[in-house]
Amino acid sequence: MNKADNELNKVYEKYKKKTNMSFTELKIWSLNPASKLASLDRTPIRRNLRLLSKSKTKWNLSDVDDANKTINFISRMKKNKKGKRISGKLSKRDIALLNWGFNPYK
């Protein structure tokens, strides 16, 4: 196994541990109007739908970079306080986490 394969495996496993939503769960969430209340654009949702739809054997270095963005965002955002509710029981923090593939209520 070369260095790139080792890095890909490491990041893939970390990504799978950090995200707790399936492709289908994130796709359904992306159709919810509340998903538009926290993020500036739809890039995180599209990025994570793409990553969740691909098997590890199809990942490339660009996917590793994108997965690292998600890993870092979820790690940072989970440390923030929930904040004021803006839609049902959801705060902007909750919505942002959902948009990045992490359901704080699981």
BELNOR-V203193 format. One record per helix or strand of 2 or more residues. SS is the DSSP state (H for helix, E for strand). FROM is the first residue (numbers start at 1). TO is the last residue. Records with the same first field share a line. If there is no record, write none. Layout:
BEGIN
SS->FROM-TO / FROM-TO
END
This chain:
BEGIN
H->3-18 / 23-30 / 33-36 / 43-53 / 56-58 / 61-78 / 92-99
E->85-87 / 90-91
END
